[in-house]
C-alpha cells in the first residue's frame, strides 16, 4: 500500500522538522538523512519516539526501539508501516 507508506513518511518528516525548529536548527531533512547528522540529540530522539506514538496512535514495542529504527526517516517509516500494516510489509 504505497500511499499509506508515503503518508507515513510525510508525517514523520513533519515531526522531525518540528523538533529541529524547536531547537532553532535550520537544515534540509531528506528521508535518507541520518537524524543525528541533522542535529537530533538523544533527548530529541525520545521526543521523536513520543511524537510518533502520538501521531500514529500506537505504542512502539520495546523490541522496535533500536538505533537502527531511529536512524533516519526511512527507517522509522519502515518500522511504523511494519507495525501498523504487517500484511503489507
Backbone bond lengths (Angstrom), bond angles and torsions (degrees), N, CA, C in turn:
res aa  C-N    CA-C-N  psi(-1)  N-CA   C-N-CA  omega(-1)  CA-C   N-CA-C  phi
1 X - - - 1.462 - - 1.524 108.49 -
2 X 1.296 115.48 88.69 1.456 122.47 -173.03 1.522 113.12 -62.34
3 X 1.329 117.88 -40.79 1.460 119.48 -175.87 1.523 111.83 -65.70
4 X 1.328 117.81 -36.21 1.467 120.36 177.35 1.527 109.76 -63.83
5 X 1.321 116.27 -45.09 1.459 121.02 -179.51 1.535 111.02 -62.88
6 X 1.315 116.96 -41.30 1.465 121.21 178.59 1.532 110.29 -65.38
7 X 1.327 117.11 -39.09 1.464 121.68 177.23 1.523 110.59 -63.65
8 X 1.325 116.60 -42.35 1.468 121.40 177.94 1.525 109.26 -59.30
9 X 1.331 116.79 -45.63 1.464 120.45 -179.07 1.527 111.42 -60.09
10 X 1.323 117.47 -44.93 1.468 120.50 179.92 1.522 111.37 -63.36
11 X 1.314 117.32 -40.30 1.460 121.55 -179.19 1.534 111.11 -68.64
12 X 1.326 117.50 -38.91 1.471 120.58 178.04 1.529 109.57 -68.82
13 X 1.324 117.22 -42.02 1.469 120.02 176.58 1.529 110.50 -58.10
14 X 1.317 117.54 -41.36 1.465 121.42 179.19 1.529 110.92 -63.38
15 X 1.330 117.08 -40.62 1.473 120.73 177.77 1.527 110.89 -62.34
16 X 1.333 116.39 -45.57 1.468 120.78 -179.95 1.527 110.00 -62.54
17 X 1.330 116.80 -44.55 1.465 120.21 -179.45 1.523 111.63 -63.51
18 X 1.327 117.26 -36.46 1.465 121.04 177.42 1.524 110.59 -62.05
19 X 1.320 117.07 -45.04 1.468 121.22 179.23 1.526 110.41 -63.55
20 X 1.327 116.53 -43.66 1.467 119.87 178.59 1.531 110.88 -62.49
21 X 1.329 116.73 -41.08 1.477 120.69 178.39 1.528 110.64 -61.82
22 X 1.328 116.43 -41.23 1.467 120.20 178.98 1.527 111.14 -62.01
23 X 1.310 116.49 -29.87 1.466 121.91 179.38 1.529 112.09 -92.12
24 X 1.322 116.93 5.09 1.467 123.11 -178.31 1.531 111.48 57.57
25 X 1.332 115.77 39.70 1.464 121.05 177.05 1.521 107.46 -106.64
26 X 1.330 115.39 116.78 1.460 120.66 179.10 1.522 108.41 -103.98
27 X 1.324 115.04 102.43 1.455 120.13 -179.85 1.522 108.45 -148.38
28 X 1.322 115.82 147.71 1.458 119.58 177.75 1.535 108.81 -77.78
29 X 1.323 115.68 130.58 1.462 120.57 179.41 1.521 108.36 -112.15
30 X 1.314 115.03 123.21 1.466 121.45 175.65 1.527 107.72 -104.39
31 X 1.333 117.20 158.67 1.463 119.33 179.10 1.530 113.30 -55.73
32 X 1.332 116.87 -31.82 1.466 120.07 -178.10 1.529 113.51 -91.33
33 X 1.333 117.45 -4.27 1.473 121.12 -179.74 1.522 110.84 -62.68
34 X 1.339 116.04 136.20 1.462 120.03 174.52 1.530 107.38 -73.22
35 X 1.315 115.92 127.55 1.464 120.29 -173.23 1.522 112.81 -63.99
36 X 1.327 117.63 -35.91 1.474 118.33 177.17 1.522 110.73 -68.41
37 X 1.320 117.64 -30.84 1.462 120.97 179.59 1.527 112.30 -70.13
38 X 1.340 117.63 -27.60 1.468 119.36 179.19 1.522 111.79 -87.54
39 X 1.346 116.97 -5.29 1.457 119.46 172.22 1.518 117.10 119.48
40 X 1.337 118.11 4.77 1.457 118.77 178.91 1.531 110.65 -76.10
41 X 1.331 115.73 132.59 1.461 121.99 177.42 1.530 109.16 -92.68
42 X 1.320 116.50 177.26 1.462 119.71 178.30 1.528 110.66 -63.20
43 X 1.331 117.84 -36.57 1.472 120.00 176.21 1.525 110.62 -65.95
44 X 1.331 116.49 -37.91 1.466 120.29 176.95 1.526 110.42 -62.56
45 X 1.337 116.18 -36.95 1.468 120.12 179.22 1.527 110.72 -64.48
46 X 1.330 116.09 -38.67 1.469 120.14 176.54 1.530 108.94 -63.51
47 X 1.329 116.36 -45.31 1.464 119.89 177.73 1.521 111.58 -62.15
48 X 1.316 116.76 -38.22 1.463 120.96 177.68 1.521 110.24 -64.24
49 X 1.324 117.07 -43.72 1.466 120.85 178.41 1.529 110.20 -58.98
50 X 1.337 116.44 -46.84 1.464 120.59 179.06 1.527 110.86 -64.55
51 X 1.320 116.06 -38.53 1.467 120.55 177.92 1.518 112.09 -63.98
52 X 1.324 116.50 -41.03 1.479 121.23 177.83 1.522 109.60 -63.27
53 X 1.326 116.48 -44.87 1.466 119.81 179.90 1.531 110.98 -61.21
54 X 1.319 117.17 -41.65 1.466 120.76 179.39 1.530 111.30 -70.35
55 X 1.323 116.69 -44.07 1.470 121.79 -177.11 1.525 111.71 -62.76
56 X 1.325 116.23 -40.25 1.471 120.03 -174.69 1.526 112.73 -104.97
57 X 1.331 117.08 3.03 1.459 123.28 174.71 1.532 112.77 53.22
58 X 1.320 115.39 52.88 1.464 120.65 173.58 1.521 108.34 -153.32
59 X 1.318 115.54 159.51 1.458 120.94 177.36 1.517 108.38 -97.68
60 X 1.314 115.75 126.12 1.464 120.11 178.59 1.529 107.56 -69.97
61 X 1.330 117.63 123.45 1.468 119.31 178.24 1.532 110.74 -60.07
62 X 1.312 116.32 144.30 1.470 121.46 -179.91 1.527 111.57 -51.28
63 X 1.327 116.09 -39.17 1.474 120.45 -178.02 1.530 113.05 -65.34
64 X 1.338 116.66 -17.99 1.473 120.69 -179.38 1.527 113.24 -96.33
65 X 1.329 116.77 -5.22 1.472 120.23 179.25 1.528 107.42 -87.11
66 X 1.322 113.58 80.59 1.464 121.07 -176.31 1.531 109.51 -126.55
67 X 1.327 116.90 156.05 1.475 118.85 176.12 1.530 112.01 -57.52
68 X 1.329 117.16 -35.03 1.469 120.53 -179.26 1.527 111.66 -63.07
69 X 1.330 117.18 -41.41 1.467 120.57 -178.67 1.524 112.60 -73.07
70 X 1.334 117.21 -20.96 1.458 121.23 -179.55 1.526 111.59 -108.77
71 X 1.317 116.34 23.48 1.458 121.49 -178.07 1.528 111.85 -76.90
72 X 1.337 116.41 -38.62 1.458 120.68 -176.23 1.527 108.91 -152.07
73 X 1.327 115.46 171.93 1.465 119.78 175.10 1.524 108.94 -61.91
74 X 1.329 117.43 -40.16 1.471 121.21 179.63 1.523 112.08 -60.70
75 X 1.333 117.46 -44.21 1.468 119.36 -178.81 1.528 110.73 -67.96
76 X 1.322 117.21 -37.17 1.459 120.99 175.88 1.525 110.63 -65.01
77 X 1.321 115.25 -44.00 1.465 121.37 179.35 1.530 110.33 -57.39
78 X 1.310 117.15 -46.79 1.460 121.65 -179.66 1.525 111.20 -61.83
79 X 1.318 116.83 -44.39 1.460 120.71 179.61 1.526 110.95 -62.50
80 X 1.343 116.70 -44.24 1.467 121.09 -178.70 1.525 110.61 -63.83
81 X 1.322 116.96 -46.95 1.468 120.52 179.57 1.528 109.93 -61.50
82 X 1.329 117.36 -41.95 1.471 120.58 178.71 1.526 111.77 -62.99
83 X 1.333 117.08 -34.36 1.463 120.60 -179.77 1.528 111.83 -76.97
84 X 1.317 116.99 -40.39 1.453 120.43 -174.12 1.529 113.97 -89.10
85 X 1.329 116.47 -26.37 1.462 120.29 179.04 1.517 110.26 -139.45
86 X 1.322 117.63 65.65 1.467 119.68 -175.37 1.526 113.90 -59.80
87 X 1.335 117.51 -26.72 1.460 119.28 -179.85 1.520 112.73 -72.16
88 X 1.339 117.22 -14.74 1.468 121.01 179.94 1.523 112.84 -103.56
89 X 1.309 116.24 -1.23 1.469 119.66 -175.99 1.511 111.49 -75.31
